[in-house]
């Protein structure tokens, strides 16, 4: 399996406060990789550093293109998109306007319209509310809109920051089924998630972060079988 993303020695600081210390991660073509750890471990800062949303040192290489000095929009154009924690839906805009934000760098209008049609067929609740303000959506529907918006950017790699946060158990199941479907269609995923067991069921490999550093990486089954690791770093996500 060929490498899609290579992050080498990435460090993020907020003023004098270090958040990520020389972290290196890899995602192969079509792979699902999870980044796990407790609150404050630096997981979200890692994703923001990879997307260029915060100043960061280190290398970020996507399909042999070095993005370390690229702007966030250039990283999106290169094929990497972030579904952020909290969804970042613009509540005053309609569902369709929010969805179209995912395609703002694209110039192939006909293809965008066809892909939006396919997305509405996949997300019937969004289709039914396409002309309404996004504020009418439930939390689960907002998360689906955030993911659909990311898909419309035509990424090779989707970064997801705590996508199950605040969702009911039923919606969590639906969310992970959707992520499994998207991955089955060839989309690589880098998933930051506190629902560790769901994440480990989905991913092929996982990294564990603590205090801004990677403390372990392994296959999901090996991590789940290490009871001390589960107690220390992975918590009780069901």
Order of alpha helices (4+ residues) and beta strands (2+ residues): beta-beta-beta-alpha-beta-beta-alpha-beta-alpha-alpha-alpha-alpha-beta-alpha-beta-alpha-beta-beta-alpha
